[in-house]
């Protein structure tokens, strides 16, 4: 299916930030299907796409036509077509939008360890925005003290968890500054405390805002939350 069959929303965050709630809120809109985590599949497709593009450049910069050359065939590769087919497959087989979907995407919490550095993260953000038509990115953050004592993160050294949060939020802030018209930041604590704030998010995403439905979602316990 062509990538331009849909609009795209990607929730970019870290563990225990409230992103499942945010995903649930967006999925209340008709024609919207935002999937959950997929172990950073899109990041790996980004890396594969980058690798073949660099292979092609190697073939262009140094003749590799002879079969005894180390990069034999590099110049004949088709990185643009490869990238397009990778992403079409992701939409078709990973997002699997049901009939009637107009807006799709997913949330992902793995934006710390997989990336080599901030430069690679910035390149990944450009990759998403340049290759998914009308893509919008929603960064989600939460009070770090709550994150540190939430679920399995409470078993990890606090300095390690805070380091993850610091790295992610620094990267998110840089992306916001570089692409202000395509990115939005949700502060989980501020938005859930004052649900009227969601109106700005829904306007940014060009989705209908229904305060009553938002209230229903906020009042419903999430299935992965421990029961009291």
Buried (B, 14 or more C-beta within 10 A) or exposed (E): EEBEBBBBBBBBBBBBBBBBBBBBBBEBBEBBBBBEBBEBBBBEBBBBBBEBBEBBBBBEEEEBEEEEEEBEEBBEBEBEEBBBEBBBEBBEEBBEBEEEBBBBBBBBBBBBEBBEEEEBBBEBBBBBBEBBEEBBBBBBBBBBEBBBEBEEBEEEEEEEBBEBBEBBBEBBBBBBEEBEEBBBBBBBEEBBEEBEEBEEBBEBBEBEBBEEEBEEBBEEEEEEEEEE
